[in-house]
């Protein structure tokens, strides 16, 4: 009996010690990952932080089957995303971030607080976070139909997307960016718009995701000076040169996505050579030489009128202008895309000047009188 009692006592003591150590470790991680900063935010702005849900590590371990490899949805530069199910039955995506730079904790917590307030049908909803783990975990809504990149470039995708769907996706992404730039309490710059960061829901509606490199700015700021971050092929060359990110840098990246939708080509090609390797350069040269219709996706050409396709191409050119100040705002892009979707003739919207007048007036292909933008990727 004494031996049995000793075993039971030892096991109970082991469990108590383990539980105490786990609790201390969770507290240490919570503090290191910015938990105290979040509490300070809550004291300063209780109504703002009230919507920021803090998940426990146990909740997310259970939701993801202890982050089982079979639950991985994808890996990226910012971390790994797992599919999980909460106790209330909700399907979520749990992003396990890479090791966070402690010097950036203030910015990280600010982003979590602000993004948890973002409520737009075309932006992936951030549900909350967990700070009790070695690296922070972000919990967002689950979007079932993969990425726009897979839809455009993977042969295994179940069906090709029509021109109507492509224009609708472009309009939805543009609307989401316009909302982030001008309709939130603090303007948000995404800084990494690309087709892999555009998800498709069960009805193939677009949702902008992955705000790992996004930044918020005060309303009186016009730009943000940062270390250059982004994805090659989508990166604004003006931002690359100056390290100053503006809302027009997001516009440039959107322009690349728009060209990707029109051509079905990847932003950097392994089959083209020289200056044609960059999709932006390939597209601009085709526009300059009056042969842009020849590089469009075959499905797009079959389904779209020449007027509509050239209007969309012209809008993409405006977004890709080498001079950021001359690019349209995302609000103007939304208006133009809505006009293109509902009309078979070029838009007469005056807020965005048309660039390739001779193509849009359906003159025979020939030498353009427009200024050609030289971009070094």
Secondary structure, DSSP 8 states (H G I E B T S, - for coil): -HHHHHHHHHHHHHHHHHHHHHHHHHHHHHHHTTHHHHHHHHHH-HHHHTT-EE--HHHHHHHTTTT-GGGEEEEETTEEEEEEE-TTS-EEEEEEE----GGGHHHHHHHHHHHTT---TTB--EEEEE-SSSS-EEEEE--TT-BHHHHHH-TTSSS---HHHHHHHHHHHHHHHHHHHHTSSS-EE-S---GGGEEE-TT--EEE---TT-EE--TT-S-EE----S-TTTS-HHHHHH-EE-HHHHHHHHHHHHHHHHH---SB-SSS-GGGGBHHHHHHHHHHTT-GGGGS-HHHHHHS-HHHHHHHHHHHHHHT-SSGGGS--HHHHHHHHHHHHH-SS----SSS--S-HHHHTT--S----S-------
